[in-house]
Amino acid sequence: MNYVFIVRYGEIFIKGKNKRLFENRLVGNIRKALHKRGLKYSLRQTRGRIYLEGESLDIVDVLKNTPGIVSVSAGKKCAKTIEDMGKTALELFSLLDKKPESFKVETKRSDKTFPMTSIEISQSVAAYVLQNGIDTPVDIKNPHTVIGIEVQKDWAYVFCITERGIGGLPVGVSGKVVTMLSGGIDSPVAAFLMQKRGCEVFPVYFHGFPFTSDMVKRKIEKLTEKLTAFQPEIKLSIVNFTPVLKELKKKSPDKLIIILMRRFMVRVAERLAEKYGCKAIVTGDNLGQVASQTLDNLQCITDASENLILRPLLGYDKQEIISLAKRIDTYEISIEPYEDCCSLFVPKFPEIYGKIEEVREAEKAFDIEDLVNKSIELTSILTIGGRNGE
């Protein structure tokens, strides 16, 4: 069966004279995502809609995970007669997992020359369906299944599978950001939220072998693979952070070690941001969740970088973050046992209300520039994504 997929977008409509730029980016992202999955299709644009034709319903899964898309429907095109629209609706019912408990027909008539109103079309198609094989009640207010019909100039489009998209803006229209990625729940969600707002993300992971095992690197790769559902290809930077950790262990005041570690991390991220042309650094910080995430300590960490630091999860509670992690399919990976630098080095009594002057004084014991340079030199880059994950 050859399906038609109707793509709808919302926020792009309010972009005025820049709307075409956003639409073109969205189409480009759709093409990349479908190419990655090896799915064949044809695509055309009309005012406010994108239409695809293809043979696989897997296209729905790709489209609903493409930022910028509000919803996607799968169906078929047919001739503009009640009989053809009714036959197509019956054919599409066979795609459903089970017989619907109730249904209704909703029609949008773009072709105003068609001799019936939208309501008349809906009533006539519903009657055809009931008379020709579907013994299911019509429920106008709360239907189990909706048969959608769009009557256009040349064809009618009939669909009964509609999936909600993630909305937002197409990846790339808002620029590039470095995202600090750990093995926990929060940081992949923070990266996803930036993708949803149109940012191309460049994750960076700070690896500290032998303090952290090489198994954690594979976990980070798996989390990055999940993020390629929304951005088909991602460059992951894996920083060898061991030289910094060794120096911190020897020279840092115990209570300040996490703050100083995070300051080194943002300095390295700042250098990577410059390399990739990124305009900001993104973290998974959540206000008050752990000792390093008080306002005082966040201020101390921010002080280490001249870059804009974005914290999209700052006002979320943990259950909201977990719900998002499940939505993007990172949760099960994130809760696998792992060690990260921060959790391994947490002192018994960490500083909660850090003072910038005290932190700067403690850093005088380190050759900051040398340690940052070593971290950059020892950074490896993995490209995650591409067609079939290559």
N, C-alpha and C positions, 0 to 999 in steps of 0.2 A: 504493500500500500504506500502511495506517495502522500505524505502529510504536508500540510501548510502550518507554519508557526507564526503567530501574530505577536510581535514584540511591542510592548507599550512602555513609555517612559514618562516621568512626571516632572521632576525638578528642572530638567533641561528646557522645558517650555518657557520658563521665566527668564531665560538668559538673553533675551532680546536679540541684538545684532550679532552676538557671539554664539547664537544657538547652533548655527551650521558647524562651527568648530567642535562643539560638544557632540553633535550627532555624528560627525565624521570620526571622531575618536571612538565613540561607542561602536560604530560599525567595524572599525579596525580591530578593536578588542574582541568583538564577536568572531571575526574571521580568525584571529590568532588562537582563540580558545577552541574553536571547532577544528582547526588544523592540528592542534596539539592532540586531540582525541581521534584524529583520522576520520572525521565524519564528513561525508559528501553532502553538498547543499547548493542551492542557488539563492541569491539575496537581491531584494529590491527595496527601495525606499519610496514612500509616499509622504504626504504631509502628516506629520505626527505619528507615523507608524513605520515599522520595519517588518517586511514579510520575508520568510524563508520557506523554501520547499526542500524536503529531504525524505529519506526512506526510514530513518531511525528515530524512535521516540527518545533516544538518549540525548537528542538535541535539546529537549526541554531541560534536562539536568544541567547542561552547560549554560543555557540562557538564564535560568533562574539564579545562577551564581555569578552572573556578570554584573558588577556594579554599574548602576545607571538604569537598570531595567526594573520597572515596577511590577509587571506581571507578564506572563507568557501563556498563550493558549495554543493547543494543538488540535488540528482538525483537518478538514478537506475543503477544496473549492469545488463548486458545481455550477450548473446552469441556474439562471434566475427564475426558476419555476417552483411552485409550492411542492410539486411531486418530487423534483430532484432534491430540494432542500430537505424534504421529509425522509426520502430514501437515504440521504447522506447521514442524517441524524440517527436513523436506525442502525446504519453501518457502524457509526462511531460508538453507539451504546455497547457494542460487542467488545470494545477496548477496555471497558470498566471492569474492575476486579469482581464486582458483584452487581446484581440487578439493583438499580436505585429504588429507594423506598418512595420517592416522589420526585417530580421534576417540574420545571417551567421553561418556557422559551422566551428569550430576550433578544430583541432585534434592534439593530442600528442601521438605518436606511440612509447611506451617503448619497445614493443615486435618487434624487427627488423626482425623477421622471418615472420611476417605478409606480405602477398604477394602484398599489396598496400602501396603506400607512404601516408604520412599524408595528402597531398593535394588531392590525389585521393580519399581517404576516405571521406574527407570533401565534395568534389564535388558530390560523389555518394550518400551520406546521404542527402544532400540538394536536390538533384534530387528526391529521394524517398519521402521526405517530401512534395515537391511541387506536385508530382504526386498522392499523397494519402491523400489529405485532407486539406492542408494549402495553401490558396490562398494569399500568402504574398510575396512581392518582396525580393529578396536577395540584401543586401547592404554590400559589403565587407569593405568599409571604415568607415561608421558610422551607424552600425546596432542598431536597437532598442533592440533586444534580441540576445544573443549569445548562440548557442548550443555547449557546450563543450563535447569533447569525449577524453577519455584516453584509449588506447588499450594496455592492459597488457598481461602477460603470459597466465592467465586462463580466464579472463573476459574482457569485455569492460565496461567502465563507461560512462554514458551519463548524462549530467546535463544542466539545463537552468536557475537555480537560483544560483546566486553567490553574496555573501555579503562581504563587506570589513570589516576586523577585526580592532582592535585598535593597533595591532603591539606591538612593545616593547619586553619586556622579561617576562618570567613566574614569577608570584608572588612567592617570597621566595628565588630566586637565588641571590639576592643582599643583603639579611639580613633583619633586622627588624628596624623600626623607630617609634618613638612616634610622632604623628601628633596633633598639637593644633587645635581643631575644635570649631569654633564659629557657630552662626546661619546665617552668611552672605554668600555671593556668593563665596568669594575667597578660604577659607580654605578647603572646600570639593574638589575643583578643584586641590589644591596643594596636597591633599592626593591621589587623583586619579593619578596625574602625577608620584608620587612616586611608586604607584602600577604598573603603566605602565613600570617603569624602574626596576621592579623585586623586590620591597620592600614589605614586609608584614607590614601593618600599624596597629598601636595601638593608636586610637584617644583618646584624653583627652579633656574634657569639664570642664570649670571652672564656677560652679554655685554659685550665690551669693544671695540666698533668704534672706531677702525680697526685695533686690535691683533688682533682676530679678525674674520673675514669674516661677512657676513650668511648665507652658505651654512651656517654652523654652526647657526644658529637652526633652519633647516629640518631639519637632522639631529636636533636635540633634539626637534622636533615628531614626527618619525618614531619615535624611541625611545619617546616618551610614548604614541604611538598603539599601539605594541606592548604597553605596560603596561595599556592599556584592555582587553586580553583577559582580565585578572584583576579589573579594576575598571572597569565600563563607561564612567564619565565621570570625567575628571581635570582639575583646574584647574592649569595650568602658569604659573608666574610667571617672566617674563623680566626680569631686572634689568639696567638700564643701568649697568654697573660702570666706565665710562670715567673719570668724575671721580676715583674712588678710584685707578685704575691710574695716572693722570697724576700724582697726588700721591705715590704710592709710587715712581714712577720718579724723581721729583725729590728726595725726602727720605729714602727708606729706605736704611739700610746695605745694601750689596749682599748680604751673606751672609744677612740676615734677611728679605729681601723676600717670600719665599714664606710664611714663618710669619706675617708681618704681613698679607699678602693673605688668608690663610686665616682669620685673626682677624676681619678686616673681613667676610668672607663669613658667618661664624657669627653675627656681630652682626646683619647684615641678615636672615639666616634666622630669628633669634630674634624680630625684629619681625614677620615674616610668620607665624611660629608663633602669636604673640599674636593676629594678625588672624583667623586661621582656627580658633583654639581647639585648636591642636596641642600635644601634651604632650611632644614630643621633636623633636630634629633628627637626621637620619640621613645618614651619609656613607658613601662607598665605600672608606674607608681600609682598607688591608691591611698589617699590621704588617711593617715593614722593606722594603716594596716599593720605595719611593722615599725621598729624603732627608727629606721633610716628615712621613714616617710612622714615625719612630722613636718610642719611648716618650717620650723627652724632648720632642720636638717636638709630639707629640700632646697632651702635658700643657700645653704653652704655648698651643696652639690652644684646648683645652678651657677654659683660664683666662679666655678672652674672653667666655664666655657663662655665664649662670646656669641655662640650660636643660640638661636631660638630653641628652647627645649619644650616640647609639647607632651602633655600628660593626659591623654583622652579618657583615662579611667578614674581620674581624680575624685569625682563625686559619685562613683558607682558603689553599691554595696556588693558583698561577695557573691550573694545568690544571683544578682543580675549578671555578674561577670561569668559565673558558672553556666548560666542559661545561654549566654552568647557563645561560650566555648563549646557547648553541646551543639548549638546551631551551626557552627562552622566546622564541627567534627574534629576539634583539637583536644577536647576534654580527656578522652580515654588515654591519649598519648601523654598529656601533661601530668596525669596522676600516677604514671609509672614511676617507681622509685628512682631518684636521681640526686646527685650532689651538685650544687652550684657554689661558686666562690663565696658569695655573700653568706649563705647559710652555714658553710663550713667554718667561716672566720668570725661568726657572731660571738662577741665576748659575753661574759657572764653578766656584766653591767654596762650595756652600751649607752653611749651618750644620746639623750633624747632631745635636749635643747642645745644643739651645737651652736657655737659662736664663731663667726667667720674669722675673726682675728686669731683665735686660738688654733683653728684649723690651718690657717696660713702659716702660723709660727711652726706648727708640727711638720709642715711640708718642707721646711728649710733643711731637714735632714736628708732629703732626696735630691738626686739629679733628675729632675722631672723631665727635661727635654730628652735626655739620653734614654730614659725608660720608655717614654712614648715612642721615640724613634725605633727602639728595639722591638716594641710591640707591632709597629707598622711593618717593619722588615720581616717579621716572623708571621705575618698574616697570610693565610691562603684563601683563595676565592673558589667557591663552587657554584656552578650554574645549575640551578634546579628548574626543571620544567622542559619546555620545548616539546616537540612531537613525541608522543609515547614516553614522556619523562626523560628524554635524552638531553 
